[in-house]
Amino acid sequence: MSENTTPSENASTPVLPAKPKRTRTPLIAGGLVLVAALAAGGWALAGGDDDSDVIKIGTTEASQPYWDVLVDKAAEEGIALEIVNFSEYTLPNPALAEGEIDLNSFQHLLYLADHNVNTGDDLQPIGSTMIVPLPLYSLQHDSVDQFSAGDQVAIPNDSTNQARALFVLESAGLITFKGEPTTPTPEDVDEDASTVVVRPVEASQTAGLIHDADVAGVITNNNFAKDAGFDLEDYVYADDPESQGAQPYINIFAARPGDLDNETYLKIVELYHDPEVLQSVVDSFGGTAVIVEGYDTERLQEVLGETEANLQASN
């Protein structure tokens, strides 16, 4: 596939343009994951038959309809896919590093960089998928101009989404940093020069706090917003997915470093960018997903390397 080919002429599919050691404990066991063997068009539990030619893709959202579409597209090309669903975000990368799956697709580049820096792994992006804006929602205000001094905004406290949420608030003009941090934390916020007060909480709790009278706004991920019944397009502010600063939040297919030239894996990435698959991706994310085109493997690796360097410098 040409990495600069647009996925569809359908205007409803937004596209992001191109921009200039561990114990070997099996993770696919003991009920930690549910395996969806879809190559034959149905559901089955893994095991029993010889599956040496089956490509296993790990994800945390195997129930999303676009996986069915991708599996069918791959089957037409003679590629058997098995979608392996992990119940926790911490599991797909170790499973990939240990060779229990062949690819994974659940994370953005910053999450992968954080994993590599903290574990010593060298997992690499093999293709781009999408980027989902990180929005600020509020029941009290309709625009950022309505926020008052001292208003609380809840943000996720995990190491990857927290920095992004802080950048969202800075971009909205609601906070000011002390200096120019590459991976900001709440300690980098100049409270005297900022409008809102940041309240870091567990990511899964952010959406529910929108009903708290003491919280003027929440920054929450798409999946938590959707589960909480939010209108995903009814946000006060969101980061620009086409900005240079959004690059670390590009979602990707990840592979082991020795598999970056694997023709079958690259074909799977190409099939993901089939217009029918992409439309299903956008629909699955309530129209908020922006498809990322124009980033070949080399460029994605560059962004990953830059992101890893920034994380190491901030530690």
C-alpha positions in Angstrom: 0.0 0.0 0.0 1.1 3.5 -0.7 1.3 5.2 2.7 0.1 8.5 1.1 -3.1 7.0 -0.4 -6.2 8.4 1.1 -8.5 5.7 2.4 -11.8 6.8 1.0 -13.5 9.5 -1.0 -16.3 9.4 1.6 -16.3 12.7 3.3 -17.6 11.1 6.5 -14.3 9.4 7.1 -11.9 12.1 8.5 -8.3 11.7 7.6 -5.2 13.0 9.4 -2.7 14.3 6.7 1.0 13.6 6.7 3.3 15.6 8.8 6.7 17.1 7.7 13.8 -8.2 31.3 10.7 -10.3 32.4 9.7 -13.8 33.6 8.3 -15.8 30.6 4.9 -16.4 32.1 2.2 -17.1 29.4 -0.3 -14.3 29.3 -2.8 -16.1 27.1 -3.9 -18.4 29.8 -6.0 -18.7 32.9 -8.9 -16.6 31.6 -6.9 -13.5 31.1 -7.9 -13.2 27.5 -10.7 -14.2 25.3 -9.6 -15.4 21.8 -11.9 -14.6 18.9 -11.0 -17.0 16.0 -12.7 -15.2 13.2 -10.9 -16.3 10.1 -13.7 -18.7 9.2 -16.4 -16.1 9.9 -17.4 -17.4 13.3 -16.3 -17.4 16.9 -14.3 -20.2 18.5 -11.9 -20.8 21.3 -8.3 -21.1 20.4 -6.6 -24.4 20.7 -6.8 -27.9 19.3 -6.0 -27.3 15.7 -2.6 -26.4 14.2 -2.7 -22.6 14.2 0.9 -22.0 13.1 -0.3 -20.0 10.1 -2.8 -17.9 12.0 -1.8 -14.3 12.7 -2.7 -13.3 16.2 -3.5 -9.7 16.9 -3.9 -8.5 20.5 -6.3 -5.8 21.4 -8.4 -4.5 24.3 -11.5 -4.0 22.2 -12.1 -7.2 20.2 -15.8 -6.6 20.3 -15.6 -3.6 18.0 -17.3 -4.4 14.7 -14.4 -3.2 12.5 -12.3 -6.3 13.6 -14.9 -8.5 11.9 -14.6 -6.5 8.7 -10.8 -6.7 8.8 -10.8 -10.4 9.4 -13.1 -10.9 6.4 -10.9 -8.7 4.2 -7.8 -10.7 5.3 -9.5 -14.0 4.6 -10.2 -12.9 1.1 -6.4 -12.5 0.7 -5.7 -15.9 2.2 -4.6 -14.5 5.6 -6.1 -16.1 8.7 -6.5 -13.7 11.6 -7.2 -14.4 15.3 -8.2 -11.5 17.4 -7.0 -11.9 21.0 -8.8 -9.7 23.5 -6.9 -8.6 26.6 -8.9 -7.4 29.7 -6.1 -5.0 30.8 -4.0 -2.5 28.9 -0.8 -3.7 30.6 -1.0 -7.2 29.0 -0.8 -6.9 25.1 2.8 -5.5 25.0 4.3 -8.2 27.2 2.4 -10.8 25.2 3.9 -9.4 22.0 7.4 -9.2 23.4 7.2 -12.9 24.5 5.9 -14.0 21.1 2.5 -15.1 22.3 0.9 -12.8 19.7 2.2 -11.5 16.4 0.9 -7.9 16.4 -1.1 -5.7 18.7 -3.3 -2.7 18.1 -4.6 -0.9 21.2 -2.2 1.9 22.0 -0.8 5.2 20.8 2.9 5.9 20.4 3.3 7.6 23.8 2.0 4.5 25.5 4.4 2.3 23.6 7.3 4.6 24.3 6.4 4.5 28.0 6.4 0.7 27.9 9.7 0.5 26.1 11.4 3.0 28.4 10.2 1.2 31.6 10.7 -2.4 30.5 13.7 -2.3 28.2 11.6 -3.8 25.4 12.0 -2.5 21.8 8.6 -3.0 20.3 8.1 -0.9 17.2 5.2 0.6 15.2 4.6 -1.2 11.9 1.6 1.0 10.8 -0.7 3.7 11.8 -4.4 3.4 12.5 -6.2 6.5 14.0 -6.1 9.2 16.5 -9.0 10.2 18.8 -9.2 13.7 20.1 -9.1 14.0 23.9 -12.0 16.3 24.8 -13.0 18.5 27.8 -16.6 18.0 28.7 -18.7 20.1 31.0 -22.3 20.3 32.3 -21.7 23.8 33.8 -20.1 25.6 30.9 -20.6 25.7 27.1 -17.3 27.3 26.2 -13.8 27.7 27.7 -14.5 31.4 28.2 -17.1 30.5 30.9 -14.6 28.8 33.2 -13.8 30.9 36.3 -10.8 31.1 38.5 -10.6 28.1 40.8 -12.9 25.9 38.8 -11.9 22.2 39.1 -11.2 20.1 36.1 -10.7 16.3 36.6 -8.1 14.7 34.4 -6.8 11.1 34.2 -3.8 10.5 36.4 -2.0 7.8 34.4 1.4 8.7 33.0 0.5 8.9 29.3 -3.0 10.5 29.3 -2.2 13.0 32.1 0.4 14.8 30.1 -2.0 15.0 27.1 -4.8 16.3 29.2 -2.6 19.0 30.6 -1.7 20.0 27.1 -5.4 20.2 26.2 -6.0 22.6 29.1 -3.0 24.7 28.1 -4.1 24.8 24.5 -7.6 25.9 25.7 -6.0 28.8 27.7 -7.1 27.4 31.0 -3.7 26.6 32.5 -0.1 27.9 32.2 3.0 25.9 32.6 6.1 26.8 34.5 8.6 26.6 31.7 8.2 24.3 28.7 7.8 20.7 29.9 7.8 18.0 27.3 5.9 15.6 29.5 4.0 17.8 32.0 2.7 16.8 35.4 0.4 18.8 37.7 3.6 20.1 39.4 4.4 21.9 36.2 1.2 24.0 36.3 1.7 27.6 37.4 -1.4 27.8 39.6 -1.2 31.6 40.1 -1.3 32.2 36.3 -3.9 29.5 35.6 -7.7 29.7 35.6 -8.6 26.2 36.6 -7.4 23.9 39.2 -6.3 20.4 38.0 -7.7 17.4 39.9 -5.9 14.2 38.8 -8.0 11.0 39.3 -8.1 7.4 38.2 -8.9 7.5 34.4 -12.0 5.3 34.9 -13.4 7.9 37.4 -13.2 11.0 35.2 -16.4 10.7 33.3 -18.5 10.1 36.4 -17.2 13.3 38.1 -19.0 15.4 35.5 -22.0 15.2 37.9 -20.0 16.4 40.8 -21.1 19.9 41.7 -17.5 20.8 42.7 -16.1 19.8 39.3 -16.7 22.2 36.4 -15.3 19.9 33.7 -13.7 16.6 33.0 -11.2 15.4 30.4 -11.9 11.8 29.6 -11.1 9.2 27.0 -13.5 8.3 24.3 -14.3 4.8 25.7 -15.1 6.2 29.2 -17.2 9.0 27.8 -19.1 6.5 25.6 -19.7 4.1 28.5 -21.0 7.1 30.6 -23.6 8.0 27.9 -21.9 11.2 26.8 -22.8 12.8 23.5 -19.2 12.4 22.1 -19.5 15.5 19.9 -20.9 17.7 22.7 -17.6 18.7 24.2 -16.3 22.2 25.2 -12.9 21.8 23.8 -10.6 19.1 22.3 -7.0 19.0 21.1 -6.3 19.3 17.4 -5.5 15.8 15.9 -3.6 17.5 13.0 -1.2 19.4 15.3 2.4 18.5 15.6 1.9 17.9 19.3 -0.7 15.2 18.6 1.8 12.9 16.9 2.7 10.9 20.1 -1.1 10.0 20.3 -1.3 8.3 16.9 -2.6 4.8 17.5 -0.6 2.1 15.8 -0.1 -1.6 15.0 3.0 -2.7 17.0 5.4 -5.5 16.2 8.6 -7.0 17.4 11.6 -5.2 15.8 12.6 -8.2 13.7 9.1 -8.3 12.0 8.9 -4.8 10.6 9.5 -6.1 7.0 7.1 -9.0 7.3 5.0 -8.8 4.1 2.0 -10.5 5.7 2.0 -8.0 8.6 2.3 -5.1 6.3 -0.5 -6.5 4.2 -2.7 -6.5 7.3 -1.9 -2.8 7.9 -2.8 -2.1 4.3 -6.1 -4.0 4.7 -6.9 -2.0 7.8 -6.9 1.1 5.5 -9.4 -0.4 3.2 -12.3 2.1 2.9 -14.8 -0.4 4.3 -12.7 -1.1 7.4 -12.0 2.5 8.0 -15.7 3.5 7.8 -16.4 0.8 10.4 -13.6 2.2 12.6 -15.1 5.7 12.4 -18.6 4.4 13.1 -17.3 2.4 16.1 -15.9 5.5 17.7 -19.0 7.6 17.3 -17.5 9.6 14.4 -14.7 11.0 16.5 -11.8 8.8 15.2 -9.5 10.5 12.7 -7.8 8.1 10.3 -4.0 8.6 10.2 -2.5 8.5 6.7 1.0 9.4 5.4 3.1 7.9 8.2 5.2 5.0 6.9 7.0 2.7 9.3 10.1 4.8 9.3 8.4 8.0 10.2 6.4 6.3 13.0 9.7 4.9 14.4 11.1 8.4 14.3 8.2 9.8 16.4 8.5 6.8 18.8 12.3 7.5 19.2 11.7 11.2 19.8 8.9 10.4 22.4 11.1 7.8 24.2 13.9 10.4 24.4 11.5 13.0 25.9 10.4 10.5 28.5 13.9 9.6 29.4 14.9 13.2 29.7 11.9 13.9 32.0 12.7 11.0 34.4 
